Amino acid sequence: MPTETTDTETPPATLNGTRIGFIGGGVMAEAMIAGLLDRRLVAPDQIIVSHPRQQRRDELTSRHWVRTTESNAQVAEESDLILLTIKPQVLKPIMRQLSGVLTPGQTVLSILAGATIKTLSNGLGHDAIVRVMPNTPAQVGEGMMVWTSTPSVSEDAMTSIRAVLGALGEELWVEDEKYVDMATALSGTGPTYVFLMMESLIDAGVHMGFPRRIAEQIVLQTVGGSVDFARASGKHMAELRNMVTSPGGTSAEAIYQMEKGSLRTIYSKAVYAAYQRTRTLSESQDEKE
């Protein structure tokens, strides 16, 4: 069902009149569009999306009433805030299309992993750049968005970007771009670690004798409830763990086996490996410029 904005639902001042363009109309772009419209932060006619396939453009129009086009240059020409929501492999040709089109009053926001501000600024011939790393829970409004910006991004643009990213979950601005690379490994890749852990727990439940659907229900609620409890308590994770670990009890035995298997070390190595891979991708992009 398309999202409607009535005359009484005026977008807030932070985005009122801001024209937002999406270059790329994939899953993450649609999640961002839906978040903006569901929270009444913009009206559909403030959004324009480019995509090479007519079928996909028709889908976006019918679902959200936004304007669509095949032309990336048209999106750039008709937007104040331009979001690069594309695949990394098409970044170079798109930067060539946009180079010389952008004006000083526009801001470009990129969600591409590994594409540094240097790469984007040089390729686009533009200084007002924002780089953000969202994660998949953003598709249901529960994402974690870590972002940084160049000094050329205005305060008004920063306010607009906070509103846009806040529609997807929590947003956190960081001063140094290196933290965006770190966030790629921790929060961007983070759902992978959580899903693997959940899959392992479900398999363990099945191994004990639970039907898979029941094991899945138990694990989903246990993980979700634990997150909510941790957030509400404000306590250190170690303190929360100690609260449910009785001497000689089941939790103590389970933790012993996990520590014996070097679970902490495995998590640490996995995150650091993801970080190193992000840095390699970034350096590779920079070398191509």
N, C-alpha and C positions, 0 to 999 in steps of 0.2 A: 504494500500500500504506500503510495507516495506520501512524503511528509509535507503537510500544509502549514503555512505561516499566515495567520489572519492579520487583519489590520491592527488588532489589539495586542499582537505579539511582536512588538518592536524589538529588534536585536539590541543588545546592550551597547553602550557608547563605545566600548573598546573595539567592536567590530562593525558598528553601524556605518554602512557605506563602504567598508573595506571590500575590495574585489579580490577574490581568492581564486587562483588558477592551479589546476593539477595537471602536470605533464606526466601522463601515465594514469590509467584508470583501473588498476588492478585491485587486489583484495585489500591491501592496506589503504589505498586511496579511498576506496568505498567506505571502509571503516571510519576514516577521518571525516568524510562527507556526512555519513549517517550521524556521527557524534555531534558535529556542528549543527545539523538540522534538528536532531532530537532535543538538543538543549536550547534551541531557538537562539543560537548565537549569530546566525546569519539567515537570510532568506535565500531560497533556491536560486533566484536570479542574480545573486552575488557570486555564484560559483560557475566556473567554466572548466571543462575537463577535455583533454585531448586523448585520443586512443586511435590506433591504426585500423581497428576492425569496426565496421558499421554495426554489427550485431551487439558488440559490447557497448557502443555508444547508445544504442537504442535501449539497452537494459538499464543503463544509468539514468537516462532521461525518464523512462517509465517508472522507475522505482523512486527517484528523488526529485524529479522535475528540474534538474539542473541543465544548463546548456552544455552541449558537447560539440567537438570539432575534430577533424583529422589533423589540423594544423597546429603544431607546437608553437610556431611564431605567433599565431593568433592569440593563444593563451597568454603568451608573454606580453603582447601589446595591450591586452584588455584586463590585466591584473595588477594589483598593488603588491600582493604577496604571492609568489610563485613557488609551488612545491614540486620538487623533483621526486616523483614516486614511480620510478622506472627500474628496470633491470640494469645492473652494473655494466653489462656488455654493450648496452646501447648509449651509454653516457657520452662517449666521445662524439659520435655523429650528432647527438642532440645539442651538445655544447657548441658545435660548429654552427648549427642552425640558429642558435640564440645569440651567438657572439655578435655584438654590434646592435642588437635589437633592444637590449635592456637599458633603462634610464636610471640616473642616480637615485630617484625617489622610490625605486622598487627594491624589494628584498627577496632573495632566493633562499629557500629552505630545502635542504637535501636530507633524505632518510637513507642514503646509500652507505652501506658498510664499506669501509676502506677508501672511500673518496674523500681526501683531505680538503681542507679549506684552500690550501695552496693550489691543488688540482682544479677545484671548482672556480676559484677566482681567476686563475690564468686561462682556463678553457673558455670561460664565459666573458672575460674582459670586464669583470664587475667586482666591486669591493664589498657590497652589503650582502654577506653570506651567513647563513645559519646552518649548522650541522647538528642533526639530532639522531639518536639511536632509540627507536621505539622497540617494543617487543610484541609478540603475538597476542597477549591478553588485551592489548589496545583495541582489538577487534570487538571486544565486549565491554569496552569502557573501563577496563581494569589494568591498563598498561602502565609501564614505567618509562618515561621519556627523559633521557639525560641529553642536554643540549648546550651548545656554546655558540658564540657569535663574534663577528669581527667588530672593531670599533666603529665602522661605518654604519652599522645598524642603529637606527634612531630609537629613542626611548618610546615613541609611539608604536613603532614596529615591534619592539620588545614586548610591549603590553599586549599587542594583538597576537603575537606568537604564543605568549603564555595562555591566552584564552583558547587558541586553537589546540594546543597540546593538552591543555587541561580538560578538553572535551573527551580525551581518550584515556584519562586516568590521572596519574600523578606526574608532574613535570618538575625537573630540577636543572637549573642553570649552573654551569660550571665555568670557571674563568679560563682554564687551560684545556686545549683540545685533547691533550693526552688522556684526560679523564673520560672523554667520549669513547676512545679506543678501549679503555678499561671497562666502561659500561657495556660495550659490545660483548665483552667476554663474560661479564657478570650478570647483567640483566637482559641484554639482547639475546644471548645464547642461554640464559638462565632457565627458561621454560623447558629446554631440552633436558637439563639435569633433573628438574622436578618431574617431568613426564616419565623419564626412565626410572626414577625412584618409585613412582606410583605404579608403573607397570610391574616392577619387581615385587612390590608388596602385594599386588593383585595376584601375581603368579604364585607367591608364597601362600596366599589364602586358598587358591585352587589346589595347591599341593597338599594342604591340610585336609581338604575335602569340601570346601565351599563351592557351590556353583559360581561360575565366573561373574555373572551379573550381580550376585549378592556380594562377592568379594569386591567388585568395582564400586558398588554403592557404599560399602563400609569405608573403603580407602578414600574415595572422593570427599565424604563427609568428615573423615578424620583429618585429612590434610587441610581442607577448607576451614574447619573449626579450629584447628591448631593455629592457623594464620590469624584468624579473627581474635583468638584469645591472646596471642602474642602481641598483636597490635594494641588491644585494649589494655593489657597489663602494663606495658611500658617497661617490663623487666628484661634483664639480660638473658640471652638464650640459655646460658649455662644455669642460671637460677631457675628458669622454667623447667629445664631438663631435670634438675635436682628435685623439683617439687613432685615429680612423678616417678622418681627412682628410689625405691625402698631398699634398704640393705638386704641382700640375699633374695630379692624379689625378681619378678619376671623382667622388668626393665633393666635391672642391673645385669642380668644374664645376657640379654639381647645386646646391651651396650658393650659388654666384654667381647662378644663375638665380632661386633663391628669394629672396635678398636684393634682387635687382633688381626682383622683383615685390612687394617690401615685405611679405613674409609675416609678419614679426614685428609690424609695425604693424597688419596685418589682424587677427591674433590678439588684440592688445591692444585694438583698437577693438571687436571682437566681445564680448570679456569685459566691457568697460566698458559697452557697450550693454545687455547682459544685466543688469548690476548696476543701471543706471539704471531699467530696466523693473521690476526687483524693488522698488526704492524707490518707484516710481510706484504699484505695486499695494499696497504697504504703506500709503502715505499715503492712497490711496483708501479702504482698509478703515477706517483710523482716522477719516477724515472722516464715514463713515457711522454711527459710534458716537455 
